[in-house]
């Protein structure tokens, strides 16, 4: 099953190593990754494929290791809101 993870942060390049390591460790496959860099907050979008339990372990591991909070599988309308709202106080 495909899962889209949205990570809002100040500098997505700092998270690349942690995210890549955990993707490999949890046994899910990376399908795509994009970065949007803004003046105040940026976004790292990661699309992975794997079992629901493995993706749950991935999001849990990211939270534990780097304090990353992931938002999963947003609709097109929610994605637009997520990008424009720039909730930097909620996501790290």
PyMOL commands that set and color helices and strands:
alter all, ss='L'
color gray80, all
select helices_A, chain A and resi 12-26+52-66+76-85
alter helices_A, ss='H'
color red, helices_A
select strands_A, chain A and resi 2-9+29-36+42-49+71-72
alter strands_A, ss='S'
color yellow, strands_A
deselect
rebuild
show_as cartoon
